[in-house]
Amino acid sequence: MTLPLADESGEKLRLACEVVATNVPGNLRRRNLPIGMGVRFLGLDTRAERALQGFTDARARELTV
């Protein structure tokens, strides 16, 4: 998976992952959740882990009510 998140070097993150859950039209498993999928990242190195953590931390702050 390639994510539009830049690491310290400014490169987009290319990460190995596997799909672990889906919630798609025609197969909505949980109607209260948005349409999409959940993935598990595999073998993250330190730079990728930091970039993902920074993104999720910033996003969580934006969503805090």
mmCIF file of the N, C-alpha and C atoms, coordinates in Angstrom:
data_MODEL
# 
_entry.id   MODEL 
# 
loop_
_atom_site.group_PDB 
_atom_site.id 
_atom_site.type_symbol 
_atom_site.label_atom_id 
_atom_site.label_alt_id 
_atom_site.label_comp_id 
_atom_site.label_asym_id 
_atom_site.label_entity_id 
_atom_site.label_seq_id 
_atom_site.pdbx_PDB_ins_code 
_atom_site.Cartn_x 
_atom_site.Cartn_y 
_atom_site.Cartn_z 
_atom_site.occupancy 
_atom_site.B_iso_or_equiv 
_atom_site.pdbx_formal_charge 
_atom_site.auth_seq_id 
_atom_site.auth_comp_id 
_atom_site.auth_asym_id 
_atom_site.auth_atom_id 
_atom_site.pdbx_PDB_model_num 
ATOM 1   N N  . MET A 1 1  ? 0.850   -1.154 0.000  1.00 0.00 ? 1  MET A N  1 
ATOM 2   C CA . MET A 1 1  ? 0.000   0.000  0.000  1.00 0.00 ? 1  MET A CA 1 
ATOM 3   C C  . MET A 1 1  ? 0.907   1.231  0.000  1.00 0.00 ? 1  MET A C  1 
ATOM 4   N N  . THR A 1 2  ? 0.562   2.205  -0.804 1.00 0.00 ? 2  THR A N  1 
ATOM 5   C CA . THR A 1 2  ? 1.282   3.468  -0.791 1.00 0.00 ? 2  THR A CA 1 
ATOM 6   C C  . THR A 1 2  ? 0.371   4.516  -0.166 1.00 0.00 ? 2  THR A C  1 
ATOM 7   N N  . LEU A 1 3  ? 0.879   5.176  0.850  1.00 0.00 ? 3  LEU A N  1 
ATOM 8   C CA . LEU A 1 3  ? 0.100   6.204  1.535  1.00 0.00 ? 3  LEU A CA 1 
ATOM 9   C C  . LEU A 1 3  ? 0.658   7.587  1.208  1.00 0.00 ? 3  LEU A C  1 
ATOM 10  N N  . PRO A 1 4  ? -0.227  8.569  1.106  1.00 0.00 ? 4  PRO A N  1 
ATOM 11  C CA . PRO A 1 4  ? 0.233   9.925  0.804  1.00 0.00 ? 4  PRO A CA 1 
ATOM 12  C C  . PRO A 1 4  ? 0.762   10.640 2.042  1.00 0.00 ? 4  PRO A C  1 
ATOM 13  N N  . LEU A 1 5  ? 1.504   9.923  2.859  1.00 0.00 ? 5  LEU A N  1 
ATOM 14  C CA . LEU A 1 5  ? 2.145   10.501 4.047  1.00 0.00 ? 5  LEU A CA 1 
ATOM 15  C C  . LEU A 1 5  ? 3.633   10.516 3.792  1.00 0.00 ? 5  LEU A C  1 
ATOM 16  N N  . ALA A 1 6  ? 4.261   11.618 4.065  1.00 0.00 ? 6  ALA A N  1 
ATOM 17  C CA . ALA A 1 6  ? 5.701   11.698 3.853  1.00 0.00 ? 6  ALA A CA 1 
ATOM 18  C C  . ALA A 1 6  ? 6.432   11.359 5.141  1.00 0.00 ? 6  ALA A C  1 
ATOM 19  N N  . ASP A 1 7  ? 7.530   10.642 5.006  1.00 0.00 ? 7  ASP A N  1 
ATOM 20  C CA . ASP A 1 7  ? 8.399   10.399 6.149  1.00 0.00 ? 7  ASP A CA 1 
ATOM 21  C C  . ASP A 1 7  ? 9.382   11.560 6.251  1.00 0.00 ? 7  ASP A C  1 
ATOM 22  N N  . GLU A 1 8  ? 10.391  11.428 7.116  1.00 0.00 ? 8  GLU A N  1 
ATOM 23  C CA . GLU A 1 8  ? 11.354  12.513 7.310  1.00 0.00 ? 8  GLU A CA 1 
ATOM 24  C C  . GLU A 1 8  ? 12.059  12.908 6.011  1.00 0.00 ? 8  GLU A C  1 
ATOM 25  N N  . SER A 1 9  ? 12.230  11.964 5.104  1.00 0.00 ? 9  SER A N  1 
ATOM 26  C CA . SER A 1 9  ? 12.932  12.247 3.853  1.00 0.00 ? 9  SER A CA 1 
ATOM 27  C C  . SER A 1 9  ? 12.014  12.865 2.799  1.00 0.00 ? 9  SER A C  1 
ATOM 28  N N  . GLY A 1 10 ? 10.709  12.945 3.086  1.00 0.00 ? 10 GLY A N  1 
ATOM 29  C CA . GLY A 1 10 ? 9.768   13.511 2.128  1.00 0.00 ? 10 GLY A CA 1 
ATOM 30  C C  . GLY A 1 10 ? 9.193   12.492 1.161  1.00 0.00 ? 10 GLY A C  1 
ATOM 31  N N  . GLU A 1 11 ? 9.585   11.228 1.301  1.00 0.00 ? 11 GLU A N  1 
ATOM 32  C CA . GLU A 1 11 ? 9.077   10.182 0.408  1.00 0.00 ? 11 GLU A CA 1 
ATOM 33  C C  . GLU A 1 11 ? 7.734   9.659  0.905  1.00 0.00 ? 11 GLU A C  1 
ATOM 34  N N  . LYS A 1 12 ? 6.875   9.270  -0.058 1.00 0.00 ? 12 LYS A N  1 
ATOM 35  C CA . LYS A 1 12 ? 5.611   8.640  0.320  1.00 0.00 ? 12 LYS A CA 1 
ATOM 36  C C  . LYS A 1 12 ? 5.899   7.288  0.941  1.00 0.00 ? 12 LYS A C  1 
ATOM 37  N N  . LEU A 1 13 ? 5.041   6.878  1.869  1.00 0.00 ? 13 LEU A N  1 
ATOM 38  C CA . LEU A 1 13 ? 5.241   5.591  2.534  1.00 0.00 ? 13 LEU A CA 1 
ATOM 39  C C  . LEU A 1 13 ? 4.696   4.450  1.691  1.00 0.00 ? 13 LEU A C  1 
ATOM 40  N N  . ARG A 1 14 ? 5.516   3.456  1.455  1.00 0.00 ? 14 ARG A N  1 
ATOM 41  C CA . ARG A 1 14 ? 5.096   2.214  0.800  1.00 0.00 ? 14 ARG A CA 1 
ATOM 42  C C  . ARG A 1 14 ? 5.200   1.126  1.848  1.00 0.00 ? 14 ARG A C  1 
ATOM 43  N N  . LEU A 1 15 ? 4.052   0.534  2.200  1.00 0.00 ? 15 LEU A N  1 
ATOM 44  C CA . LEU A 1 15 ? 3.989   -0.386 3.325  1.00 0.00 ? 15 LEU A CA 1 
ATOM 45  C C  . LEU A 1 15 ? 3.337   -1.702 2.928  1.00 0.00 ? 15 LEU A C  1 
ATOM 46  N N  . ALA A 1 16 ? 3.858   -2.774 3.478  1.00 0.00 ? 16 ALA A N  1 
ATOM 47  C CA . ALA A 1 16 ? 3.219   -4.077 3.308  1.00 0.00 ? 16 ALA A CA 1 
ATOM 48  C C  . ALA A 1 16 ? 2.078   -4.159 4.312  1.00 0.00 ? 16 ALA A C  1 
ATOM 49  N N  . CYS A 1 17 ? 0.935   -4.670 3.863  1.00 0.00 ? 17 CYS A N  1 
ATOM 50  C CA . CYS A 1 17 ? -0.202  -4.809 4.764  1.00 0.00 ? 17 CYS A CA 1 
ATOM 51  C C  . CYS A 1 17 ? -1.112  -5.925 4.275  1.00 0.00 ? 17 CYS A C  1 
ATOM 52  N N  . GLU A 1 18 ? -2.038  -6.304 5.135  1.00 0.00 ? 18 GLU A N  1 
ATOM 53  C CA . GLU A 1 18 ? -3.053  -7.278 4.746  1.00 0.00 ? 18 GLU A CA 1 
ATOM 54  C C  . GLU A 1 18 ? -4.411  -6.763 5.190  1.00 0.00 ? 18 GLU A C  1 
ATOM 55  N N  . VAL A 1 19 ? -5.435  -7.013 4.390  1.00 0.00 ? 19 VAL A N  1 
ATOM 56  C CA . VAL A 1 19 ? -6.795  -6.614 4.733  1.00 0.00 ? 19 VAL A CA 1 
ATOM 57  C C  . VAL A 1 19 ? -7.309  -7.565 5.799  1.00 0.00 ? 19 VAL A C  1 
ATOM 58  N N  . VAL A 1 20 ? -7.815  -7.005 6.906  1.00 0.00 ? 20 VAL A N  1 
ATOM 59  C CA . VAL A 1 20 ? -8.328  -7.833 7.994  1.00 0.00 ? 20 VAL A CA 1 
ATOM 60  C C  . VAL A 1 20 ? -9.829  -7.678 8.202  1.00 0.00 ? 20 VAL A C  1 
ATOM 61  N N  . ALA A 1 21 ? -10.422 -6.630 7.605  1.00 0.00 ? 21 ALA A N  1 
ATOM 62  C CA . ALA A 1 21 ? -11.866 -6.427 7.725  1.00 0.00 ? 21 ALA A CA 1 
ATOM 63  C C  . ALA A 1 21 ? -12.341 -5.548 6.577  1.00 0.00 ? 21 ALA A C  1 
ATOM 64  N N  . THR A 1 22 ? -13.579 -5.785 6.146  1.00 0.00 ? 22 THR A N  1 
ATOM 65  C CA . THR A 1 22 ? -14.173 -4.923 5.122  1.00 0.00 ? 22 THR A CA 1 
ATOM 66  C C  . THR A 1 22 ? -15.592 -4.577 5.531  1.00 0.00 ? 22 THR A C  1 
ATOM 67  N N  . ASN A 1 23 ? -16.042 -3.445 5.088  1.00 0.00 ? 23 ASN A N  1 
ATOM 68  C CA . ASN A 1 23 ? -17.409 -2.989 5.284  1.00 0.00 ? 23 ASN A CA 1 
ATOM 69  C C  . ASN A 1 23 ? -17.774 -2.259 3.993  1.00 0.00 ? 23 ASN A C  1 
ATOM 70  N N  . VAL A 1 24 ? -18.312 -3.002 3.039  1.00 0.00 ? 24 VAL A N  1 
ATOM 71  C CA . VAL A 1 24 ? -18.531 -2.468 1.697  1.00 0.00 ? 24 VAL A CA 1 
ATOM 72  C C  . VAL A 1 24 ? -20.004 -2.627 1.294  1.00 0.00 ? 24 VAL A C  1 
ATOM 73  N N  . PRO A 1 25 ? -20.479 -1.771 0.381  1.00 0.00 ? 25 PRO A N  1 
ATOM 74  C CA . PRO A 1 25 ? -21.862 -1.904 -0.079 1.00 0.00 ? 25 PRO A CA 1 
ATOM 75  C C  . PRO A 1 25 ? -22.143 -3.328 -0.569 1.00 0.00 ? 25 PRO A C  1 
ATOM 76  N N  . GLY A 1 26 ? -23.285 -3.836 -0.197 1.00 0.00 ? 26 GLY A N  1 
ATOM 77  C CA . GLY A 1 26 ? -23.650 -5.199 -0.581 1.00 0.00 ? 26 GLY A CA 1 
ATOM 78  C C  . GLY A 1 26 ? -23.154 -6.229 0.414  1.00 0.00 ? 26 GLY A C  1 
ATOM 79  N N  . ASN A 1 27 ? -22.264 -5.829 1.313  1.00 0.00 ? 27 ASN A N  1 
ATOM 80  C CA . ASN A 1 27 ? -21.754 -6.740 2.324  1.00 0.00 ? 27 ASN A CA 1 
ATOM 81  C C  . ASN A 1 27 ? -21.430 -5.946 3.596  1.00 0.00 ? 27 ASN A C  1 
ATOM 82  N N  . LEU A 1 28 ? -22.396 -5.125 4.030  1.00 0.00 ? 28 LEU A N  1 
ATOM 83  C CA . LEU A 1 28 ? -22.190 -4.322 5.233  1.00 0.00 ? 28 LEU A CA 1 
ATOM 84  C C  . LEU A 1 28 ? -22.272 -5.213 6.464  1.00 0.00 ? 28 LEU A C  1 
ATOM 85  N N  . ARG A 1 29 ? -21.160 -5.425 7.093  1.00 0.00 ? 29 ARG A N  1 
ATOM 86  C CA . ARG A 1 29 ? -21.127 -6.263 8.290  1.00 0.00 ? 29 ARG A CA 1 
ATOM 87  C C  . ARG A 1 29 ? -21.589 -5.469 9.510  1.00 0.00 ? 29 ARG A C  1 
ATOM 88  N N  . ARG A 1 30 ? -21.241 -4.195 9.528  1.00 0.00 ? 30 ARG A N  1 
ATOM 89  C CA . ARG A 1 30 ? -21.633 -3.334 10.648 1.00 0.00 ? 30 ARG A CA 1 
ATOM 90  C C  . ARG A 1 30 ? -22.158 -2.018 10.086 1.00 0.00 ? 30 ARG A C  1 
ATOM 91  N N  . ARG A 1 31 ? -23.458 -1.868 10.145 1.00 0.00 ? 31 ARG A N  1 
ATOM 92  C CA . ARG A 1 31 ? -24.092 -0.698 9.537  1.00 0.00 ? 31 ARG A CA 1 
ATOM 93  C C  . ARG A 1 31 ? -23.711 0.610  10.227 1.00 0.00 ? 31 ARG A C  1 
ATOM 94  N N  . ASN A 1 32 ? -23.257 0.552  11.475 1.00 0.00 ? 32 ASN A N  1 
ATOM 95  C CA . ASN A 1 32 ? -22.900 1.767  12.201 1.00 0.00 ? 32 ASN A CA 1 
ATOM 96  C C  . ASN A 1 32 ? -21.479 2.258  11.880 1.00 0.00 ? 32 ASN A C  1 
ATOM 97  N N  . LEU A 1 33 ? -20.718 1.489  11.116 1.00 0.00 ? 33 LEU A N  1 
ATOM 98  C CA . LEU A 1 33 ? -19.360 1.881  10.756 1.00 0.00 ? 33 LEU A CA 1 
ATOM 99  C C  . LEU A 1 33 ? -19.323 2.411  9.329  1.00 0.00 ? 33 LEU A C  1 
ATOM 100 N N  . PRO A 1 34 ? -18.347 3.269  9.026  1.00 0.00 ? 34 PRO A N  1 
ATOM 101 C CA . PRO A 1 34 ? -18.248 3.782  7.652  1.00 0.00 ? 34 PRO A CA 1 
ATOM 102 C C  . PRO A 1 34 ? -17.848 2.681  6.674  1.00 0.00 ? 34 PRO A C  1 
ATOM 103 N N  . ILE A 1 35 ? -18.115 2.927  5.411  1.00 0.00 ? 35 ILE A N  1 
ATOM 104 C CA . ILE A 1 35 ? -17.697 2.000  4.359  1.00 0.00 ? 35 ILE A CA 1 
ATOM 105 C C  . ILE A 1 35 ? -16.185 2.086  4.226  1.00 0.00 ? 35 ILE A C  1 
ATOM 106 N N  . GLY A 1 36 ? -15.550 0.945  4.101  1.00 0.00 ? 36 GLY A N  1 
ATOM 107 C CA . GLY A 1 36 ? -14.096 0.924  3.951  1.00 0.00 ? 36 GLY A CA 1 
ATOM 108 C C  . GLY A 1 36 ? -13.510 -0.416 4.346  1.00 0.00 ? 36 GLY A C  1 
ATOM 109 N N  . MET A 1 37 ? -12.239 -0.386 4.701  1.00 0.00 ? 37 MET A N  1 
ATOM 110 C CA . MET A 1 37 ? -11.565 -1.612 5.103  1.00 0.00 ? 37 MET A CA 1 
ATOM 111 C C  . MET A 1 37 ? -10.585 -1.312 6.216  1.00 0.00 ? 37 MET A C  1 
ATOM 112 N N  . GLY A 1 38 ? -10.270 -2.344 6.958  1.00 0.00 ? 38 GLY A N  1 
ATOM 113 C CA . GLY A 1 38 ? -9.243  -2.258 7.988  1.00 0.00 ? 38 GLY A CA 1 
ATOM 114 C C  . GLY A 1 38 ? -8.048  -3.078 7.543  1.00 0.00 ? 38 GLY A C  1 
ATOM 115 N N  . VAL A 1 39 ? -6.856  -2.545 7.759  1.00 0.00 ? 39 VAL A N  1 
ATOM 116 C CA . VAL A 1 39 ? -5.647  -3.257 7.367  1.00 0.00 ? 39 VAL A CA 1 
ATOM 117 C C  . VAL A 1 39 ? -4.713  -3.416 8.554  1.00 0.00 ? 39 VAL A C  1 
ATOM 118 N N  . ARG A 1 40 ? -3.889  -4.423 8.477  1.00 0.00 ? 40 ARG A N  1 
ATOM 119 C CA . ARG A 1 40 ? -2.815  -4.654 9.450  1.00 0.00 ? 40 ARG A CA 1 
ATOM 120 C C  . ARG A 1 40 ? -1.514  -4.421 8.711  1.00 0.00 ? 40 ARG A C  1 
ATOM 121 N N  . PHE A 1 41 ? -0.706  -3.508 9.239  1.00 0.00 ? 41 PHE A N  1 
ATOM 122 C CA . PHE A 1 41 ? 0.586   -3.236 8.623  1.00 0.00 ? 41 PHE A CA 1 
ATOM 123 C C  . PHE A 1 41 ? 1.571   -4.315 9.041  1.00 0.00 ? 41 PHE A C  1 
ATOM 124 N N  . LEU A 1 42 ? 2.410   -4.722 8.114  1.00 0.00 ? 42 LEU A N  1 
ATOM 125 C CA . LEU A 1 42 ? 3.356   -5.811 8.349  1.00 0.00 ? 42 LEU A CA 1 
ATOM 126 C C  . LEU A 1 42 ? 4.791   -5.292 8.257  1.00 0.00 ? 42 LEU A C  1 
ATOM 127 N N  . GLY A 1 43 ? 5.608   -5.626 9.229  1.00 0.00 ? 43 GLY A N  1 
ATOM 128 C CA . GLY A 1 43 ? 7.038   -5.326 9.176  1.00 0.00 ? 43 GLY A CA 1 
ATOM 129 C C  . GLY A 1 43 ? 7.387   -3.854 9.073  1.00 0.00 ? 43 GLY A C  1 
ATOM 130 N N  . LEU A 1 44 ? 6.722   -3.014 9.852  1.00 0.00 ? 44 LEU A N  1 
ATOM 131 C CA . LEU A 1 44 ? 7.021   -1.581 9.804  1.00 0.00 ? 44 LEU A CA 1 
ATOM 132 C C  . LEU A 1 44 ? 8.423   -1.302 10.325 1.00 0.00 ? 44 LEU A C  1 
ATOM 133 N N  . ASP A 1 45 ? 9.149   -0.457 9.602  1.00 0.00 ? 45 ASP A N  1 
ATOM 134 C CA . ASP A 1 45 ? 10.427  -0.011 10.150 1.00 0.00 ? 45 ASP A CA 1 
ATOM 135 C C  . ASP A 1 45 ? 10.172  1.233  10.999 1.00 0.00 ? 45 ASP A C  1 
ATOM 136 N N  . THR A 1 46 ? 11.188  1.707  11.679 1.00 0.00 ? 46 THR A N  1 
ATOM 137 C CA . THR A 1 46 ? 11.037  2.806  12.628 1.00 0.00 ? 46 THR A CA 1 
ATOM 138 C C  . THR A 1 46 ? 10.526  4.078  11.960 1.00 0.00 ? 46 THR A C  1 
ATOM 139 N N  . ARG A 1 47 ? 11.041  4.410  10.783 1.00 0.00 ? 47 ARG A N  1 
ATOM 140 C CA . ARG A 1 47 ? 10.608  5.657  10.129 1.00 0.00 ? 47 ARG A CA 1 
ATOM 141 C C  . ARG A 1 47 ? 9.142   5.589  9.738  1.00 0.00 ? 47 ARG A C  1 
ATOM 142 N N  . ALA A 1 48 ? 8.690   4.444  9.236  1.00 0.00 ? 48 ALA A N  1 
ATOM 143 C CA . ALA A 1 48 ? 7.287   4.294  8.847  1.00 0.00 ? 48 ALA A CA 1 
ATOM 144 C C  . ALA A 1 48 ? 6.390   4.333  10.081 1.00 0.00 ? 48 ALA A C  1 
ATOM 145 N N  . GLU A 1 49 ? 6.821   3.683  11.138 1.00 0.00 ? 49 GLU A N  1 
ATOM 146 C CA . GLU A 1 49 ? 6.039   3.677  12.368 1.00 0.00 ? 49 GLU A CA 1 
ATOM 147 C C  . GLU A 1 49 ? 5.893   5.102  12.914 1.00 0.00 ? 49 GLU A C  1 
ATOM 148 N N  . ARG A 1 50 ? 6.975   5.869  12.885 1.00 0.00 ? 50 ARG A N  1 
ATOM 149 C CA . ARG A 1 50 ? 6.916   7.265  13.363 1.00 0.00 ? 50 ARG A CA 1 
ATOM 150 C C  . ARG A 1 50 ? 5.978   8.102  12.492 1.00 0.00 ? 50 ARG A C  1 
ATOM 151 N N  . ALA A 1 51 ? 6.053   7.932  11.177 1.00 0.00 ? 51 ALA A N  1 
ATOM 152 C CA . ALA A 1 51 ? 5.193   8.699  10.277 1.00 0.00 ? 51 ALA A CA 1 
ATOM 153 C C  . ALA A 1 51 ? 3.715   8.362  10.507 1.00 0.00 ? 51 ALA A C  1 
ATOM 154 N N  . LEU A 1 52 ? 3.405   7.082  10.656 1.00 0.00 ? 52 LEU A N  1 
ATOM 155 C CA . LEU A 1 52 ? 2.020   6.682  10.921 1.00 0.00 ? 52 LEU A CA 1 
ATOM 156 C C  . LEU A 1 52 ? 1.542   7.189  12.271 1.00 0.00 ? 52 LEU A C  1 
ATOM 157 N N  . GLN A 1 53 ? 2.391   7.082  13.275 1.00 0.00 ? 53 GLN A N  1 
ATOM 158 C CA . GLN A 1 53 ? 2.016   7.541  14.612 1.00 0.00 ? 53 GLN A CA 1 
ATOM 159 C C  . GLN A 1 53 ? 1.783   9.048  14.622 1.00 0.00 ? 53 GLN A C  1 
ATOM 160 N N  . GLY A 1 54 ? 2.640   9.794  13.942 1.00 0.00 ? 54 GLY A N  1 
ATOM 161 C CA . GLY A 1 54 ? 2.454   11.238 13.851 1.00 0.00 ? 54 GLY A CA 1 
ATOM 162 C C  . GLY A 1 54 ? 1.150   11.606 13.174 1.00 0.00 ? 54 GLY A C  1 
ATOM 163 N N  . PHE A 1 55 ? 0.822   10.896 12.093 1.00 0.00 ? 55 PHE A N  1 
ATOM 164 C CA . PHE A 1 55 ? -0.430  11.153 11.379 1.00 0.00 ? 55 PHE A CA 1 
ATOM 165 C C  . PHE A 1 55 ? -1.629  10.845 12.265 1.00 0.00 ? 55 PHE A C  1 
ATOM 166 N N  . THR A 1 56 ? -1.637  9.696  12.920 1.00 0.00 ? 56 THR A N  1 
ATOM 167 C CA . THR A 1 56 ? -2.792  9.327  13.740 1.00 0.00 ? 56 THR A CA 1 
ATOM 168 C C  . THR A 1 56 ? -2.921  10.243 14.958 1.00 0.00 ? 56 THR A C  1 
ATOM 169 N N  . ASP A 1 57 ? -1.806  10.651 15.549 1.00 0.00 ? 57 ASP A N  1 
ATOM 170 C CA . ASP A 1 57 ? -1.864  11.582 16.681 1.00 0.00 ? 57 ASP A CA 1 
ATOM 171 C C  . ASP A 1 57 ? -2.471  12.915 16.254 1.00 0.00 ? 57 ASP A C  1 
ATOM 172 N N  . ALA A 1 58 ? -2.029  13.446 15.115 1.00 0.00 ? 58 ALA A N  1 
ATOM 173 C CA . ALA A 1 58 ? -2.558  14.717 14.614 1.00 0.00 ? 58 ALA A CA 1 
ATOM 174 C C  . ALA A 1 58 ? -4.039  14.590 14.279 1.00 0.00 ? 58 ALA A C  1 
ATOM 175 N N  . ARG A 1 59 ? -4.405  13.497 13.658 1.00 0.00 ? 59 ARG A N  1 
ATOM 176 C CA . ARG A 1 59 ? -5.814  13.274 13.292 1.00 0.00 ? 59 ARG A CA 1 
ATOM 177 C C  . ARG A 1 59 ? -6.678  13.156 14.534 1.00 0.00 ? 59 ARG A C  1 
ATOM 178 N N  . ALA A 1 60 ? -6.207  12.474 15.558 1.00 0.00 ? 60 ALA A N  1 
ATOM 179 C CA . ALA A 1 60 ? -6.963  12.320 16.808 1.00 0.00 ? 60 ALA A CA 1 
ATOM 180 C C  . ALA A 1 60 ? -7.198  13.682 17.457 1.00 0.00 ? 60 ALA A C  1 
ATOM 181 N N  . ARG A 1 61 ? -6.192  14.552 17.418 1.00 0.00 ? 61 ARG A N  1 
ATOM 182 C CA . ARG A 1 61 ? -6.349  15.890 17.989 1.00 0.00 ? 61 ARG A CA 1 
ATOM 183 C C  . ARG A 1 61 ? -7.418  16.679 17.221 1.00 0.00 ? 61 ARG A C  1 
ATOM 184 N N  . GLU A 1 62 ? -7.460  16.517 15.897 1.00 0.00 ? 62 GLU A N  1 
ATOM 185 C CA . GLU A 1 62 ? -8.447  17.211 15.080 1.00 0.00 ? 62 GLU A CA 1 
ATOM 186 C C  . GLU A 1 62 ? -9.868  16.741 15.389 1.00 0.00 ? 62 GLU A C  1 
ATOM 187 N N  . LEU A 1 63 ? -10.002 15.485 15.778 1.00 0.00 ? 63 LEU A N  1 
ATOM 188 C CA . LEU A 1 63 ? -11.323 14.902 16.009 1.00 0.00 ? 63 LEU A CA 1 
ATOM 189 C C  . LEU A 1 63 ? -11.816 15.082 17.450 1.00 0.00 ? 63 LEU A C  1 
ATOM 190 N N  . THR A 1 64 ? -10.942 15.526 18.342 1.00 0.00 ? 64 THR A N  1 
ATOM 191 C CA . THR A 1 64 ? -11.330 15.696 19.739 1.00 0.00 ? 64 THR A CA 1 
ATOM 192 C C  . THR A 1 64 ? -12.371 16.790 19.854 1.00 0.00 ? 64 THR A C  1 
ATOM 193 N N  . VAL A 1 65 ? -13.446 16.476 20.568 1.00 0.00 ? 65 VAL A N  1 
ATOM 194 C CA . VAL A 1 65 ? -14.548 17.431 20.714 1.00 0.00 ? 65 VAL A CA 1 
ATOM 195 C C  . VAL A 1 65 ? -14.385 18.187 22.014 1.00 0.00 ? 65 VAL A C  1 
# 
